Structures are given as structure tokens and as C-alpha cells.
Amino acid sequence: MSVSEDGRPARAARNQLLFREINERVRDLNEGFSLVLPLGEWVCECADHLCAERIALSADEYDGIRRHGARFVVAPGDAHVWVDVERVTERTDRYWVVETIGEAVREP
């Protein structure tokens, strides 16, 4: 395994947690519009730090995913899944849910 591959689980965990922090702030904004717009716009929480995809889901959907600390909401598509550090647990037409596995679960 190369040096760059050794750090992949840690990098994935850091990137996902960064996007989760952003979505925690987005939740507050979406709540203000929830009576007008039932689906808010969220940031893809995939492990790719360059990803700029947006996802439409309700605050209740996001909260349901968020209840599981190792689960993250990502844009639909294989490009948003790092199969060596996560697995898809749910697929919808608007978003997928991934769950971190292996060493990525234990990383900060």
C-alpha cells in the first residue's frame, strides 16, 4: 500500500466531518424556509474534498441520517462513494446514504 493510500481513511473521515459541519449550519437556514420549501438544499457529504454537489432533502430526512454518526448523505452516483472506506446503505433518486467502515470509523 502506498503512502497516499495509507492516509485515505483519515482523509475521508476529515472531509466527511467538514461537510457535516457545513450541513449543521445549513440546517438552521433550511428551517427558516421549511414552511415555503419542503426540501432544502444540502451539501454532499462525500469524502471528496473537491465535491460541490448539492442535494435536495427535508430536514427530517437529514436528521434521520444524522442520527447514525457513521452515516453521511451523498449525491447519487458511484463517484461519491469510496468503496474502500464506506458502503451504501440507502439509495433514492435524490440522495444516497453511505456508512463508513473499517478504519475510517475510528479516524477523527
Secondary structure, DSSP 8 states (H G I E B T S, - for coil): --HHHHTHHHHHHHHHHHHHHHHHHHHHHHHHHTTT-SSEEEE---S-TT---EEEE-HHHHHHHHTSTTEEEE-SSGGG--TTTEEEEEE-SS-EEEEE-THHHH--
